[in-house]
């Protein structure tokens, strides 16, 4: 499993270099805003805050649940 993560990390670095050097596009390498998630991702647009839709859905569901209960998420 560690080898699979190393391969993904290598490909992620290749993508980062390609975007900066060849495409001349700015890159934001940010941490996922979901509580408990430790992943980083390349931000494709300014409004993106989560690494996957799963993290985003989890945050929005927690926020909705807290709003129904009248508490803070």
Helices and strands as residue ranges (DSSP letters): H 2-17, I 18-22, E 28-31, E 40-43, H 53-69
